[in-house]
Amino acid sequence: MELKSEHKHTVTKIVPTDWEVSTIGDVTKWVSGGTPNRGNAEYWEGSIPWISGSTLKSLEISTSDQFLTEQGVEAGSKMAPINATLLLVRGSALHSCIRAGLVVAPVSFNQDVKALIPDRSVNPKYLTIYLLAMENSLLKLVSSAGNSAGVLDTGLVKNFVFFKPPRHEQDVIVEAISDMDALIQSLEQQIIKKQQIKQGAMQTLLNPYEENRKLKQGWVKRQLSSIANVIDPHPSHRAPPEAKHGIPFLGIGDFDEHGNIISKNPRIVSSLVHSEHSERYDLTKNLIGLGRVASIGKVIRLQSTLPFAISPTLGVIEAVNVDSEFLYQALQWLPTNTRQKAEPENRCIHNF
């Protein structure tokens, strides 16, 4: 490949000639955190946020669900400097994602997290964004501890390549990404408001009862089994053996509510399982999934052009004498305790 004069080859990338190629260790100072004695009440329930792997989930870090007192910090933890990047180096989350966040308010942190303090040539937020952008490469450095926790070797991270644009260009990159983050946050807030409006509309439109608890005029009460096929996708209820090649064997926890597959490492089983399952249900139809184990009562859409088999943690519902979308919304409207207590075929659906 012929390069223009303003670009250069590196070991792994082609970058502009004015970008320095260094390592993360060359541009950062590392600080370790800790956990004070949990048996000492004087160390806990204070006002200082304490960050662990379970709370290191956002781009900017300012609070937590656990708090230390000043004595607790002095006894066994450490304060993270403002504008340091907190990086998770040990935890089960490392098997699927890299967790890093910029410290924007005083917080302490535990031993599974490192604070990376950049030198003056690096925009602090650029470092955070860089680590997150390199997630796929950093995940290759993760190994497993004896208790199944993932371990991100700090030595390997310190030697990881760091592409450093001139400081003014870092600032421009950070500003552009921050603007996009602000737009995304605004859209997410709008979505939450729309969801609340939708929930209110569902409560009104799908409620089959008048104020006197009588059915609305024209509505009738039906057993779910009379208007839909309720299918047990895997009657043996025994998980088939794993295979190196085949199709995903998916349960309720592998889907979001829209039926999108969210599991990155699903169980793989023989394609013969799919062939056998295909005799009971057809994923090209507008099927509905109902959680039977763990997320009991969770309602999801089940439709895909990609082959997979469904585990017994889900009941499969195929609308027959009712509109599939109406049935999906009606099942969502049912109170959670109603969805959890009744077997799928015994649920009552009100139709008009």
C-alpha angles and dihedrals in degrees: 000000000000113000128207115240092254092064134064139193121251129180092270109010147029108241138172114278093242092058115099118225111217139134130266090245091056093059102036143061116214128220126186126218132206150196122250121219107293090205092066110083091195090070098054141059092038129130102266114097113234114209123211133163091275093058099038094094109116137069091241120043121208109133145018143195091252128057137195133205121234088258089054092053092049093046100052118340138062136231115241115229116243110262092023117129115236112215125190109229100170130036145087091266089071090074088071110018147013114244118205133149139177116244108234099162135030109288137154124219142203134244094268090065131066126204112223112201111197123216121244093269091066127072102230094226091047088061092052093047091046093055092049092046090053092053097123093052095043092050088062087065093058118108130182127257122214093264093053093259116138118242124206104200108230092208091057092047092051089054093046113119117262121198108206119192119196110288094253090054091049088054091052092049092050092048093050093049092044089054090052091048090052090051092048091049090050091050091048090053090050090050091052090052091048090049090053090050090048092049091052091049091050091052089054103037099039098040102108095196135085119222089269089059092250119133114264115256112278095016121120132192118236137176110245090237090061094059102031143031109250107205132194100213096200110023096184089063088210116120111240117239118275119256133200091228128026138071136318118270101210134195135187093279092057094066137064118221091271092057095255114147107242100170113105095193108034123174110270119216136175118289086236087074089060091049090053093045092049088071089065105038141012117220092200088070125079096266127172126218123211121194114241100170131038098345091045113188095014109146120210139166116250114202129127142152088207117084120247137144125236122232123223090258084086132059112211118221124194115190113228112161097022137054109274095223092050090051091050092051092044092053090050090050094055111102111263093242090054092051091048100048104045127070110244097250092050097054116117119231123190115219137175 
